[in-house]
């Protein structure tokens, strides 16, 4: 991955983690919601996937949707872009 891609992967990871924290949800909660939505994940695999930051935009949007996040403010993550 290029430096720019690494930067954006970190930002995507930060957005997802921030939205989970904002809703007081754990990776176990997210795994349950994803599984209920027909995308089975276990907590450990999900935690590793997010920690790597190597997930698609589709996965990010799916996660945000199942936790009830309908708006994301990117300006909180845009320093030094």
Phi, psi and omega per residue, in radians:
X1 nan 2.540 3.082
X2 -1.358 2.923 3.115
X3 -1.034 -0.682 -3.141
X4 -1.166 -0.718 3.105
X5 -1.149 -0.690 3.082
X6 -1.068 -0.734 3.131
X7 -1.055 -0.800 -3.120
X8 -1.266 -0.560 3.043
X9 -1.099 -0.725 3.096
X10 -1.118 -0.675 3.122
X11 -1.171 -0.727 3.101
X12 -1.076 -0.769 3.103
X13 -1.067 -0.746 3.126
X14 -1.104 -0.706 3.119
X15 -1.071 -0.854 -3.115
X16 -1.092 -0.806 -3.131
X17 -1.117 -0.690 3.126
X18 -1.125 -0.723 -3.136
X19 -1.206 -0.609 3.045
X20 -1.114 -0.815 -3.132
X21 -1.100 -0.734 -3.139
X22 -1.016 -0.535 -3.125
X23 -1.755 0.095 -3.139
X24 0.990 0.767 -3.140
X25 -1.920 2.599 3.102
X26 -1.795 3.013 3.034
X27 -1.111 -0.575 3.084
X28 -1.103 -0.727 3.093
X29 -1.085 -0.771 3.138
X30 -1.111 -0.751 3.124
X31 -1.037 -0.747 3.116
X32 -1.093 -0.784 -3.122
X33 -1.162 -0.685 3.087
X34 -1.128 -0.752 3.120
X35 -1.080 -0.763 3.105
X36 -1.083 -0.492 3.131
X37 -1.509 0.072 3.093
X38 1.620 0.168 3.107
X39 -2.103 1.438 -3.016
X40 -1.150 2.252 3.053
X41 -2.429 2.547 2.951
X42 -1.773 2.807 -3.011
X43 -1.015 -0.787 -3.080
X44 -1.113 -0.794 3.123
X45 -1.124 -0.692 3.120
X46 -1.128 -0.797 3.119
X47 -1.029 -0.755 3.130
X48 -1.150 -0.730 -3.134
X49 -1.079 -0.793 3.141
X50 -1.186 -0.730 -3.137
X51 -1.049 -0.671 3.096
X52 -1.205 -0.539 -3.100
X53 1.284 0.206 -3.075
X54 -1.753 1.143 3.113
X55 -2.225 2.782 -3.081
X56 -1.394 2.865 3.028
X57 -1.070 -0.638 3.124
X58 -1.056 -0.741 3.106
X59 -1.120 -0.761 3.108
X60 -1.022 -0.834 -3.128
X61 -1.125 -0.675 3.083
X62 -1.065 -0.834 3.136
X63 -1.057 -0.823 -3.135
X64 -1.067 -0.680 3.141
X65 -1.120 -0.827 -3.066
X66 -1.233 -0.338 3.079
X67 -1.628 -0.005 3.065
X68 1.525 0.359 3.109
X69 -1.601 2.055 -3.107
X70 -1.977 -0.129 3.135
X71 -2.461 2.352 3.083
X72 -2.239 2.285 3.087
X73 -1.677 1.941 -3.112
X74 -1.338 -0.404 -3.075
X75 -1.065 -0.426 3.078
X76 -1.199 -0.295 -3.061
X77 -2.026 0.194 -2.968
X78 -1.754 0.126 -3.135
X79 -1.047 2.424 3.080
X80 0.978 0.680 3.131
X81 -1.300 nan nan
